[in-house]
Amino acid sequence: MQVKIYDDYEKLSEATADEFIDTIKQKPTALLCFATGNTPIGTYKALAKKIKEQELDVSKCFCIGLDEWLDVPPEVKGSCYYDLHHHVFEPLGIHSSQIHLFNALSTDIADECNKMNELIESKGGVDCMIVGIGKNGHIGFNEPGVSVKLQAHEQVLHIETLASGQNYFSGPVKIEKGITLGLAQVMNAKKLLLLASGMNKAEIIKAAIKGEITEMIPASCVQLHQNVFVMIDKEAASLI
Ligand code: F6R
């Protein structure tokens, strides 16, 4: 586990974008996995800028989403579909044929999960995955108590996620469950970037990277990851 501490959010975002760029340069056909939420937005801005400046070809990459709010339609701002298109795919010029996201409106969630699992398998695993961390220690929608052995699965959302989740939407949206890559897939990512910024993440970062490895803090499993970069700013690092 490499813990990298940056002076501020901007430096953290620039450095995280550079990690993505390294992966794409080394493997133009890389499978990339993107989280939503507030933390990676700066990374995505920096990534679009750097890709343009360096005239990097991203036309052979393939992109997947980490998770999705079940039953929230794709046109709703705050859905992972909407936010990833807005912050990542459109600015990076990623074509729809290079994208696979969970379908929040699917009537067959088991099939949705299988499709994602098979896709990851068929591409030989995720080359670079960016994840945030919830104040309850979740990664994606892997909520406290989840097994580290799970692949993509449906998840009843934790009370903390239900509350913080409302902040992403323009108005009240009914959320109850999510669909998410499982911790087995997070642990298998060839490069994992775990991002956190701000004082409100300091406590959970301390618990996740210095505390006991426990299913009650899903992010603590990254302590056992083969190639994880914990990318945090000074405030998120203030208790470690
Ligand atoms: C989003 C996701 C969530 C967030 C986490 C942190 O796709 O998987 O686990 O990464 O809730 O969210 P922010 O970055 O908004 O603090």
Residues whose N, C-alpha, C, O or C-beta is under 5 A from the ligand:
A	BS01	F6R	A35 T36 G37 N38 T39 P40 L66 D67 V131 G132 I133 G134 H138 I139 G140 F141
